[in-house]
Structures are given as C-alpha cells and as structure tokens.
Amino acid sequence: SAGEVAVAAPQQKRQSMPRLYVPAPEAAHRPEPKQQSREETQKPDVAILVRMLRMHGPEQESAAADLLKLVSKDVATARNEIARANGIDALCHVIEKGQSDDAKASAAKILQIASMNNDATKCAIALAGGIYPLAQLVAHGVTEASRGAAAGALANLAPIDDNQIAITTSGGIQNLVGLLDAASPSSEAASMAAAALRNLAAHGAWNQTEIARCGGIAPLCEKLDEGRDSTKEACAAVLKRLTSLPSSHARAEIARSLGVHGFFGATPSKSKVDACIDKKRRATPVHRRSSPSKKQ
C-alpha cells in the first residue's frame, strides 16, 4: 500500500573458508642442514699445511708433515686434496731439503700412501724430482723410520719402467741392499727394502744383475731365516729371480749361502736351489732357550 516502506531482505553473511598453508616447493623439499662431525670440523686445511712445509722452520715443518700424514690415512684425500694443493712438489722438497728427519719420514710415508696402486701419482712424484731424494734418504736418513718410509715409497714407484731407471741411476739398489743388511730382521724398514728390491727384480735381468753386483745375495738369504713373513716372501721372490739369470754365478753364490751342494762340486740346478729357498722361507726360526740355573 501507499506509504509503506519496503524492508530489504537481510543479506546473508559470506562464510569464510579456512585458509590452508601450502608450503612453497623449495621449502617443502629443502633438506635439513647437515651437521658436521667433530672430526670434520677439526680437520686441518690441507692447502695451509702444504704452504707450511715450505715457509717455516723445522718445528713447523715437522708438525705440518705429521698432520698431513694423519690426513693422508684416507688414500683418496692423499691423492686428491694434497695433489690439488701442489703437495707432491712440497713433499719432495721436504725430503730433499727439509731440516727435520721426522718431517722427511712423514713426507716419504705420505708419498708411499698416495702412490699406492695409482700410476698418475707415481709419475707425478717422478716429474717433481722425488726419486733421487728418496733414494738418498734410504741411505742417509737419521732414523730407521725415515729410511724405511723412503724404501716403501720406492717400492710403490718401482713398477713404472722410467722410474726403475731413475731409481737405479740414483743409487737406489745399492742403498736398498744396504738398508736390508743393516735393518733388524723384524723391522718395517727391512720389509720395505725387501719389497722395493722385489719390485725392481721383477722387471728385467739388468736390475737382477745389479742386485747381485751390489752384494744383495747375503742379506737376502739372511732375512730369509729371521724376517717377517712379508720380508721372507719378498726376499724369496728376489732370490728366485736371481737363480734365473743366464750366468750361474748368482745361483752358485745363493747355493753356498744356503748350504746347497751340487754333484761333484757343480753348481746346483735352479730347481734345487729354488726348493731350498722355499724351505728356508717356510721354516720357523728356532731361538735358543737359556738353560735354567742349577740349584746350589
């Protein structure tokens, strides 16, 4: 009717939908930060240690070499991080001109580890001029540890043809024979010297002849009786190579050292001498027992 005011229908309130949190894709798949272990956080910087080998005095040089030796127990680290930091050159420099025998021993041990079953590292050590100082350290190292570490490095370098020539021309065979003769039978140095001679003898009659010429037969036969098992095996391998030489002089000397006699004073055959070598290698040394004191 007239005068009536129309009443507007009440408006319905819009219901608000609950808001859902959708994480961004990168946030949803972001990995949690990896927590470093205590060993990783305390791991020394290889590049700094390599620089220390050249820049500081004997105490710092020795400390840096010792830390690098600990780091290089991981063979991959020794090959990769030390090589990237130009460490091969620095280690060869320490062996040649270092002021600390302990540092030289550690440097030689690192080179031994880094060159294990790795031809690239073996060639890198040779290119850095490392073979000559290693051969000299075998002879002139102050401690048996440094001499043995150098012999171990040469043992790994020997299978490369060019390295064999460098080892021999550097006096390496003569020095290794001298170390084998002087080292105690059960020592690491004797084992490493024997291993180096074995690897050299395995590659050519010239090296075998040189081992015999340098007086190697006597200490090889001696360590066949009293050395470690690894030393005995290496010595036996070298001696069997020497019995194969065209000249019978080396075989005759080995036979005399081992007490093997041929018919009517003739040089025993290779098979007979080799059998005696194997018998000596397998024999367990008998140590004299002190007699008990008599009761008075």
Secondary structure, 3 states (H helix, E strand, C coil): CCCCCCCCCCCCCCCCCCCCCCCCHHHHCCCCCCCCCHHHHCCCCHHHHHHHHHHCCHHHHHHHHHHHHHHCCCHHHHHHHHHHCCHHHHHHHHHHHCCCHHHHHHHHHHHHHHCCCCHHHHHHHHHCCCHHHHHHHHHHCCCHHHHHHHHHHHHHHCCCHHHHHHHHHCCHHHHHHHHHHHCCCCCHHHHHHHHHHHHHHCCCHHHHHHHHHCCCHHHHHHHHHHCCHHHHHHHHHHHHHHCCCCCCHHHHHHHHHHCCCCHHHCCCCHHHHHHHHHHHHHCCCCCCCCCCCCCC
